[in-house]
Amino acid sequence: MDKAEGSYSSEFFERYGRAEESNVKLHFALVLVSGVAVVLLIALVVLAVRPKAIYYIPGAVSTGISSPNEVPKASVESFATSWLMNWTNFAPETIVSIYERSVIYMAPGLLAKTRTQLGSEIDKVKTDRLSSIYTLSAQPTVETMKSGAFEVVFEGQRGVYMGKEQMDVNRVRYSIAVDRVPPTTINPYGLVISDIKKEQIE
């Protein structure tokens, strides 16, 4: 009888020990799963609150497929139009800031040719109180040249004023050469103005 009771008691404590061990393992697993769930919840909250980056293509007006190293003509037109409107519309109070913005997007060769003239032109505009207004009269045309560069042609009317007095109004055509360059922080477009030609339209 004593042997039977001792065997039963030993078996009971053995089962109790295994049950306690299982409970410890289950408790540890529960704590681990709860910790992972909390971390994932925090990560989801951070992702939901953080502002999302927006990427866009300047001048894009419709959806489509973009191939590597391909620059849509609409983007070239938008870039050249923005540059020309800035370059040709100025007043004595804005001439310095306008030229400073324009030279950022000029190729080194064109900048070297025009830099010597900029100082004297700025002085003349300020001294004589000259203003220029250029408006487009037709949609610009964009052609791809053999070199891979682009030629953008603009036609419009340019008025020159001294103070409030209108001095001259002419129809003017601008032909602008646009080259591709690696995009930078200063020039994210990856485009530069490499040449500009002006002619009066009869």
PyMOL commands that set and color helices and strands:
alter all, ss='L'
color gray80, all
select helices_A, chain A and resi 2-49+73-88+95-103+108-128
alter helices_A, ss='H'
color red, helices_A
select strands_A, chain A and resi 130-136+141-144+150-162+165-180+191-201
alter strands_A, ss='S'
color yellow, strands_A
deselect
rebuild
show_as cartoon
